[in-house]
Amino acid sequence: MSLEGLLDLPIGVWITVAVLLFWAVGAYNRLVRLRVAAVQAFSLLESQWLKHLAWIEVQWLHSPQEASTPADGVDSAEHGRPDLHVLQPAVAQFRACMQAAKLSPLNSELLGSLSSAWTVFRMAIRQVLADEDSGVPRLPQVLSAHWEQMLLQDQAAVDVFNEAAQRYNQAIRQFPAILLAWVFAYRTARSL
């Protein structure tokens, strides 16, 4: 079909093509906005988690009593806080999963790993806070209270991310947008 043949098409065809084109651009822009909102929510969550991890590492893992090794060479697990040995690998795993998820914050597999690491990390913290049976004193009340406050902040940030991910997931499941999601390989995000 030549250019003259295209120009001879009825006006209804041109209107339909224009409407479909404008719809596609609008739907694509909406999907991009929702993706950006979810990625921004993840970035805020990640920065908050990193700040809290740094605080935990300074306050709990690198405190002067933990950093100094006994002169008799006895393992630090037998002195001081024996439950901190659980916290160090949980922090390392959580940090590694965060770094991986940062590269693709809407990847369901990476978010699943991050969610699992976050759960393990919180369980390790609970173990550190609740180790009264072994005769080891709990952390000072100010540190426990600060952790509880950080946990509330973290949960609020997770809720913001989950809401953004849910809005994005709903958008790419709707009929017209599902076609664009397929074309651009947009996948559903997982909640944390």
Disulfide bonds with the S-S distance in Angstrom:
none
